[in-house]
Structures are given as C-alpha cells and as structure tokens.
Amino acid sequence: MAWSIAEVARMSNTTSRTLRHYDDIGLLEPAFVGENGYRYYERDQLLRLQRILLLRELGLGLPVIARILAGQQDTRTALRIHLEYLQREQDRLRRLQHTVERTLRQLDGGHVMSVEEYFEGFEHNQSEDEQELIRRFGEGARNHIEESRQRTRGWTKEDFRKAMAEWEEALGQVRDLMRAGHDPGDQEVQGHIAGHHAWLSQFWTPNRESYTGLARMYAEEPRFRAQFDAIDPDLAPFFQEAMETYASRNLS
C-alpha cells in the first residue's frame, strides 16, 4: 500500500513542503514517483519519517539526524532507545504535574508543602547531559556529578575550555586511527582510551561498570551520539567497543 505526499503530510502533522525538502536533501526519499509526478510513500518510508520526527523532538538538526540515521542501529533497536527516553521524560512530566497539583491544593487550604516539594520534577539547574546521566544511571550518576562539581570548584572558564579542547582532540585522534584501519583493541587505540579515562578522572573516576555504561550511552543516546556523528558516523560504535575493551582489561 502506498500513500501520497498529501496523505503523509496530513497523517504526520507536517507539510508537503517539508517532505519535499527531506527528499531534496536525501533524508527521506519516497518509495516511488507516480506518472503524475507525485511522490508516494510506503510503510518503510513512514517508519523512517517517524524516526526523523522523534529526533527532531529531541532538538537535533537535520544534518545531525542524517548522520545518525546513516550509522544507527536497526529500526527496532533505535525505536527502543527513543521509547526509553520518552518514558523517562513522561515520568519527569508526571512529577511536575503532581507538584503543580499539590501546590494548588495548598493554596486552597490543604497540606502545607515543604520547600523541597515546591521544586520536585524541575531539572533546569542541571545540564541536559547531567539529566540524562541521572535518568539512565540513577543516584550513582548523581554522586559522580556532585564529585565532579567538587573537583572543579576552583576551575576558571579557561580551565574548562582547555578540558573540552583536549576531549575534541582525543576524538579526532581516535577517528584517525579508526580510518587508518586500526581495531578498537589495538595498543595505539587503547593508549588513547587510557588517556580518555585519565581525562574523565579529572572530574570523577569511572570503574568498569560505570565506564562501560558511559560507552553505551555515547553510542545510544541521541545527544551524545550526535557529537560523535558530527566527526564520523562510524566513530561512536568504534569508541564504544574501545572503551568496553579497556574496561574489561584494566578496570575493576
């Protein structure tokens, strides 16, 4: 069964113009073009459109989405990752709803809330990356974040800028080794991963479990994956395998 571009635009709450643009940039090509010149879409294209719209909901731009889709896992795996994120976000919004409901009850003469209860569900004082770490790894991640804040309390803007430059340089070096044909477990690659672990230890010291978990998140979570895909679509899974190898060999 095939649907016209107008039908797909209506079903997906987007526009024919948007769908034509996705086709023009190679992000979503139609299944076929009819003799009348109209674009037609089948179920595979609708599934791809769903993934595009999900990634747009996460705030990613079209160039990054294109790179993610080019190197991402199969559709089922990718959708499970998106579903996990949406479920966590739903839980957070539910907590916010309860906070507002309790506040209204208090204003109507009900139970007096504690100061902490006023802000349950709000996470604006944390970066998106910190929120994702806490949602994924729980209180252990919260402890690592607090440890990081303590270790960097006296850092200047220049200190943070230097640290980020070192991270970006390390990504480029691992990418170059990958493109040169090295395996993730090669000695030279592992040397750079050891450097990455040492770099992280400026902020918090990962053990085997947390370092392996961080490797999975680099490859699976869209916001993290986008940073790698901007350098090379193959870099995230390569870096993940290299980190997992390092953790199994060197961490307890």
N, C-alpha and C positions, 0 to 999 in steps of 0.2 A: 504494500500500500504506500502511496506517496501523497504528500501534502504540498500545496502551492505555497509560494513565499508569503502570500497574504494570509493564508490559514496559519502558517507557522508564526508569523508576527502576532496574530491575534491570540493564539494559544499561549505564547510565551510572554505576552505583555511587553513586547518590544516593537520595533517598526521594520517595515520592508527596507527602508533606507539603511538601518543598522545591519540587517542581514546581508544586504548587497555590499556594504563596507567590509564585513567579515569575509566575504568571498573575495573581494578585491585584494585584501592583504594576505590571503591564503590561510586564514584562521578557520573558516568553516565553508567548505565548498559544497554546493548542492549535489544530490545524488545524480541528477541529470538536468539538462535544459531542454524543454519541450520545443516542438516545431514552432510554437507561438512565441518562443524566446523567453518564456517564463522559467524561473528556477523552481525545481521540485525537490523535496526532501523526504528521505525515508527514515526509518527508526534509528539507524546508526547515527545519522546526522542530528536527530533530535537529542540523542544521548550526549553527543559532543556539545551541542548547544547548552544543554543543562549544565555540563561541567564548566563551560565558559562563564555562564551566568553565576554559578556558585563562586568561582574565583573572583569575578567582579564584585560580588557581595563582600568578599574578604578585603577589598580595596586594592587589588592588583591591577596594573595597567595591561593593555593589550599586548605589547611586546613581551612582557614577562609571562603572561598567560600562554602565548605561543610557544615560548621556550619550555615552559612546564609541560604542556601537552605533548611536545615533541619528545620529551625524555621521561615522562611519567610512567607509572605502573599501568597495568591493565585497568580497564574501566571499573571493574568490581572493587579492586584494591583502592583505587583513587576515591571512589564514592564512599567507601567505608571510612576513609580518613576524613572526608568532608563531613560525613554524618557525625563522627565523633566530635569534631569541632562544634557543629551546630547544636548537638546535645549539651555540650558544656556551656555554650552561650545561652541556651534555653534555661539551664539551671541557674545561671547568673541573673538572667532577667526575672526569673521566678522569685529569687531572693529580693530583688529590687521591688517587685510588686508587693511582696509581703511587708517590706519596710514601709512603703507608702500606705498600705492598708492599716498597719499598726499606728502610724503617725496620725492618720485620720481618726482612728478610734480614740487616741489620746486627746486630740483636740475636741472630741465630742464628750470628754469627761471620763474616758476609760483609763486603762492601766498606764501609769507613767513610765515611759521608756527610759532605759539607761542611755548615756551619751553614745556609747558604742553602738547601740541598736539603731541610732539615727542614720548610721552610715553603712549598715550591712548591705553588701552587694555592690557597693561602689568600689571601683578599682582604678579610678583615674589618677591616683597618686603613684601608680606603678606603670612602667613602660609596657607596651604590648608584649614584648618578648618575656618580661618578668611574669606577666599574667599567664602566658602560655606555659611557661615552666611550672608555675604553681598548679594550673589546671591539670597538667599532664603527670606531674610527679608528686603533688601534694605537699605536705608540710616539710619534707626533706628539702624540696626546692626552695621553700620559703626560708629555711635556715641557711642555705647556700647564699641566697640573695642578701640576707642580713649580714652574713660573714663578709661578702664582697663589699658591702657598704662600709663595714668597719675597716677593712683593709685599705680602702681607697678614700677614707675620710679626708685626708690631707692632700689629695691629688688636685692639681691645677687643670685648667682646660687643656693646656699643652701636654700634660701627662696623659690625659685621655686621648687626645689627638694622636700622640705618638703610639699608644697601645693599639688604636684602630688601624693605623698605618702598618704596624707590624702584622696584624691579622690579615689585612688585604695583601700584603707582600707574600705571606705564607701561602695563601690561597693560590696566588699566581705561580709560586714555585712548584706546588703540588700539581697544578694543572699542566705545567710544562713537562714534568716527569711523566704524567699520565699520557700526554700527547706523544712523548718520545717512546712509548711502549712499555714503560715500567709496570710491574704488578703492584697492587696495594701492599703486599707483604715484603717487597724489595727493601734491602737495607737502606738505600738512599731515601726512599719514601718514608720508611719508618723513622728515619732520623728527623724528618720534618714533622712527623706526627708527635715524636717526643718533644720537639720544640713547641708544638701546639699545646700539649699537656702542661709543659712548663709555663707557657704563656697564660693558660687558664688559671694556673696555681697562684698567679698574682692576685686573683680575685677569690677563688675557692679551690680546694684540692679534690678533684674527682677520684673516686675509687673505680673498680672495674664496673660495677653495676651502673653508677651514675654516668660514667664516661661512655659506656655502651648505649645507655638511654639517650644521651645527648647526640650520639652519632645517628640514631634512628630519627630523632627529631630534626636534625639538619636535613635529612633526606625526605622526610614525610610531611612536615608542616609547611604549608604554602609560604608563609612569610619568611621562614628560614631558607626554604628551598629556592626562593626567588633570588636570593643573594648569590647562591652558587650558580644558578642557571644563567644569571647575567654574565658570568665569566665563561662557563661552558656547560651545556646541558648534561654532559656525562660526569661532571665533577662531583655532584652530591653523592651518588651511589659509590663512586670510587673512594671519596673521602670517608664515607661511612664504613666501607669494608676495611680501609686502612686503620681507622680508629678502633674498630672491633678487634682487628688483629693485634694492635698494640695493647689493648686492654687485656686480652687473653694471655699475652706473653709477659706482660710487665706489671699488671695491677692486681691487687687482691681485694 
